[in-house]
Amino acid sequence: MRKLSNSELNRLSIPEFKQAKKIPCVVVLDNVRSLNNVGSVFRTSDAFLVEKIYLCGITATPPHREIEKSALGATRSVEWEYYDETVDAVKRLKKEGYTIYSIEQVDQSIRLQDLSLKNDKKTALVFGHEIKGVSEEVIQLSDHCIEIEQFGTKHSLNISVCAGIVIWEVFKKLREN
């Protein structure tokens, strides 16, 4: 066994990525304050062919050195758009036919492992502020909420870890369809 070199990984160039078929999924960041978390979501979105990221509210936008530290160039490959208000981005996505899934702990959440995307053609995943989570207004606009079961003492995961887990699961489920 040997570690592969970067050239052996056969990754897409940025122009090839932009032309590649994406999964029918967008990510919405609802007031995410950490620029490292924003960069990590860009990098994960690049890895799993997410269509676009919507950066909302206090969420920082590229170009920014702190975002780039964790994005490692993914801000140039993944399309993004900024909205002052997350509610406006979510309303637009609903009009465009996206099913809105907020990642939040609510009384009627769907456990991630139980999520079925068989009937959803277009999926939007909303990730919230590191402390406050997804805003109540956005939860009320959501079609569903997804929760990652946890078994330790903490109440939540870091948003970049959460996004990695959820985007990977959604990628797998959408590719199966």
KETIGU-484481 format. One record per residue (C-alpha): residue number from 1; chain; x, y, z. Coordinates in nm, 3 decimals, decimal comma. Example, Ala and Ser with C-alpha at 12.3 -4.5 7.8 and 13.67 -1.06 7.14 Angstrom:
# residues 2
(1; 'A'; (1,230; -0,450; 0,780))
(2; 'A'; (1,367; -0,106; 0,714))
This chain:
# residues 177
(1; 'A'; (0,000; 0,000; 0,000))
(2; 'A'; (0,121; 0,352; -0,080))
(3; 'A'; (-0,019; 0,699; -0,054))
(4; 'A'; (-0,136; 0,842; -0,388))
(5; 'A'; (0,009; 1,166; -0,518))
(6; 'A'; (-0,225; 1,454; -0,600))
(7; 'A'; (-0,180; 1,393; -0,973))
(8; 'A'; (-0,290; 1,030; -0,930))
(9; 'A'; (-0,621; 1,138; -0,773))
(10; 'A'; (-0,751; 1,261; -1,112))
(11; 'A'; (-0,941; 1,554; -0,965))
(12; 'A'; (-1,128; 1,797; -1,186))
(13; 'A'; (-0,982; 2,132; -1,282))
(14; 'A'; (-1,193; 2,435; -1,188))
(15; 'A'; (-1,329; 2,471; -1,545))
(16; 'A'; (-1,410; 2,098; -1,550))
(17; 'A'; (-1,580; 2,127; -1,210))
(18; 'A'; (-1,796; 2,416; -1,334))
(19; 'A'; (-1,906; 2,201; -1,631))
(20; 'A'; (-1,959; 1,882; -1,427))
(21; 'A'; (-2,307; 1,755; -1,347))
(22; 'A'; (-2,387; 1,854; -0,988))
(23; 'A'; (-2,618; 1,684; -0,744))
(24; 'A'; (-2,954; 1,868; -0,721))
(25; 'A'; (-2,859; 2,024; -0,388))
(26; 'A'; (-2,777; 2,370; -0,259))
(27; 'A'; (-2,649; 2,477; 0,082))
(28; 'A'; (-2,779; 2,779; 0,276))
(29; 'A'; (-2,569; 2,925; 0,557))
(30; 'A'; (-2,794; 3,113; 0,800))
(31; 'A'; (-2,578; 3,366; 0,987))
(32; 'A'; (-2,270; 3,145; 1,025))
(33; 'A'; (-2,013; 3,359; 1,204))
(34; 'A'; (-1,692; 3,156; 1,173))
(35; 'A'; (-1,501; 3,216; 0,852))
(36; 'A'; (-1,324; 2,882; 0,899))
(37; 'A'; (-1,664; 2,709; 0,906))
(38; 'A'; (-1,767; 2,893; 0,588))
(39; 'A'; (-1,447; 2,780; 0,417))
(40; 'A'; (-1,498; 2,421; 0,530))
(41; 'A'; (-1,850; 2,418; 0,386))
(42; 'A'; (-1,711; 2,541; 0,053))
(43; 'A'; (-1,454; 2,262; 0,054))
(44; 'A'; (-1,713; 1,994; 0,140))
(45; 'A'; (-1,950; 2,134; -0,124))
(46; 'A'; (-1,673; 2,106; -0,383))
(47; 'A'; (-1,597; 1,748; -0,278))
(48; 'A'; (-1,957; 1,634; -0,326))
(49; 'A'; (-2,062; 1,842; -0,630))
(50; 'A'; (-2,309; 2,077; -0,458))
(51; 'A'; (-2,473; 2,320; -0,703))
(52; 'A'; (-2,439; 2,640; -0,504))
(53; 'A'; (-2,399; 2,794; -0,160))
(54; 'A'; (-2,620; 3,079; -0,035))
(55; 'A'; (-2,437; 3,293; 0,221))
(56; 'A'; (-2,685; 3,486; 0,434))
(57; 'A'; (-2,689; 3,755; 0,701))
(58; 'A'; (-2,362; 3,786; 0,896))
(59; 'A'; (-2,205; 3,500; 0,699))
(60; 'A'; (-1,886; 3,632; 0,541))
(61; 'A'; (-1,828; 3,611; 0,167))
(62; 'A'; (-1,522; 3,541; -0,046))
(63; 'A'; (-1,268; 3,665; -0,114))
(64; 'A'; (-1,141; 3,651; 0,242))
(65; 'A'; (-0,812; 3,512; 0,371))
(66; 'A'; (-0,976; 3,338; 0,670))
(67; 'A'; (-1,233; 3,162; 0,449))
(68; 'A'; (-0,960; 3,054; 0,210))
(69; 'A'; (-0,755; 2,892; 0,490))
(70; 'A'; (-1,004; 2,606; 0,505))
(71; 'A'; (-1,162; 2,635; 0,157))
(72; 'A'; (-0,828; 2,579; -0,018))
(73; 'A'; (-0,957; 2,722; -0,347))
(74; 'A'; (-1,312; 2,584; -0,334))
(75; 'A'; (-1,445; 2,943; -0,333))
(76; 'A'; (-1,339; 2,953; -0,699))
(77; 'A'; (-1,507; 2,626; -0,796))
(78; 'A'; (-1,837; 2,632; -0,605))
(79; 'A'; (-2,092; 2,892; -0,712))
(80; 'A'; (-2,221; 3,118; -0,435))
(81; 'A'; (-2,460; 3,406; -0,380))
(82; 'A'; (-2,515; 3,643; -0,089))
(83; 'A'; (-2,849; 3,741; 0,070))
(84; 'A'; (-2,896; 3,996; 0,348))
(85; 'A'; (-3,181; 3,784; 0,489))
(86; 'A'; (-3,186; 3,405; 0,497))
(87; 'A'; (-3,567; 3,412; 0,472))
(88; 'A'; (-3,541; 3,577; 0,129))
(89; 'A'; (-3,303; 3,307; 0,001))
(90; 'A'; (-3,527; 3,029; 0,135))
(91; 'A'; (-3,842; 3,185; -0,017))
(92; 'A'; (-3,668; 3,207; -0,354))
(93; 'A'; (-3,555; 2,845; -0,335))
(94; 'A'; (-3,907; 2,730; -0,244))
(95; 'A'; (-4,043; 2,916; -0,551))
(96; 'A'; (-3,781; 2,737; -0,761))
(97; 'A'; (-3,908; 2,399; -0,639))
(98; 'A'; (-3,649; 2,312; -0,376))
(99; 'A'; (-3,749; 2,107; -0,074))
(100; 'A'; (-3,607; 2,294; 0,226))
(101; 'A'; (-3,436; 2,089; 0,497))
(102; 'A'; (-3,309; 2,281; 0,798))
(103; 'A'; (-3,051; 2,097; 1,003))
(104; 'A'; (-3,187; 2,154; 1,352))
(105; 'A'; (-3,319; 1,984; 1,662))
(106; 'A'; (-3,697; 2,025; 1,655))
(107; 'A'; (-3,991; 1,825; 1,788))
(108; 'A'; (-4,065; 1,666; 1,448))
(109; 'A'; (-3,713; 1,626; 1,310))
(110; 'A'; (-3,616; 1,343; 1,077))
(111; 'A'; (-3,317; 1,142; 1,193))
(112; 'A'; (-3,050; 1,170; 0,924))
(113; 'A'; (-3,031; 0,792; 0,889))
(114; 'A'; (-3,408; 0,783; 0,821))
(115; 'A'; (-3,401; 1,057; 0,555))
(116; 'A'; (-3,555; 0,959; 0,222))
(117; 'A'; (-3,500; 1,179; -0,083))
(118; 'A'; (-3,674; 0,958; -0,337))
(119; 'A'; (-3,939; 1,218; -0,422))
(120; 'A'; (-3,724; 1,527; -0,388))
(121; 'A'; (-3,586; 1,653; -0,716))
(122; 'A'; (-3,415; 1,959; -0,569))
(123; 'A'; (-3,284; 1,978; -0,213))
(124; 'A'; (-3,177; 2,279; -0,005))
(125; 'A'; (-2,986; 2,221; 0,319))
(126; 'A'; (-2,992; 2,504; 0,575))
(127; 'A'; (-2,718; 2,520; 0,839))
(128; 'A'; (-2,739; 2,777; 1,119))
(129; 'A'; (-2,541; 2,998; 1,349))
(130; 'A'; (-2,289; 2,820; 1,571))
(131; 'A'; (-2,473; 2,906; 1,896))
(132; 'A'; (-2,831; 2,997; 1,796))
(133; 'A'; (-2,876; 2,741; 1,518))
(134; 'A'; (-3,120; 2,794; 1,232))
(135; 'A'; (-3,349; 3,090; 1,296))
(136; 'A'; (-3,709; 3,021; 1,396))
(137; 'A'; (-3,835; 3,212; 1,088))
(138; 'A'; (-3,638; 2,981; 0,859))
(139; 'A'; (-3,753; 2,670; 1,048))
(140; 'A'; (-4,114; 2,778; 0,992))
(141; 'A'; (-4,045; 2,805; 0,616))
(142; 'A'; (-3,874; 2,466; 0,605))
(143; 'A'; (-4,045; 2,160; 0,467))
(144; 'A'; (-3,855; 1,935; 0,709))
(145; 'A'; (-3,579; 1,942; 0,969))
(146; 'A'; (-3,300; 1,688; 0,985))
(147; 'A'; (-3,125; 1,593; 1,306))
(148; 'A'; (-2,803; 1,401; 1,353))
(149; 'A'; (-2,849; 1,176; 1,655))
(150; 'A'; (-2,587; 1,231; 1,923))
(151; 'A'; (-2,511; 1,022; 2,228))
(152; 'A'; (-2,260; 1,218; 2,437))
(153; 'A'; (-2,288; 1,521; 2,664))
(154; 'A'; (-2,284; 1,795; 2,397))
(155; 'A'; (-2,600; 1,931; 2,241))
(156; 'A'; (-2,463; 1,995; 1,894))
(157; 'A'; (-2,180; 1,946; 1,646))
(158; 'A'; (-1,962; 2,214; 1,494))
(159; 'A'; (-2,135; 2,340; 1,181))
(160; 'A'; (-1,852; 2,233; 0,950))
(161; 'A'; (-1,860; 1,878; 1,094))
(162; 'A'; (-2,239; 1,871; 1,073))
(163; 'A'; (-2,230; 1,994; 0,713))
(164; 'A'; (-1,976; 1,729; 0,620))
(165; 'A'; (-2,189; 1,451; 0,761))
(166; 'A'; (-2,518; 1,575; 0,613))
(167; 'A'; (-2,384; 1,668; 0,270))
(168; 'A'; (-2,215; 1,326; 0,240))
(169; 'A'; (-2,539; 1,146; 0,330))
(170; 'A'; (-2,745; 1,360; 0,093))
(171; 'A'; (-2,488; 1,305; -0,184))
(172; 'A'; (-2,516; 0,928; -0,141))
(173; 'A'; (-2,896; 0,933; -0,134))
(174; 'A'; (-2,929; 1,163; -0,436))
(175; 'A'; (-2,679; 0,959; -0,638))
(176; 'A'; (-2,888; 0,647; -0,566))
(177; 'A'; (-3,194; 0,811; -0,724))
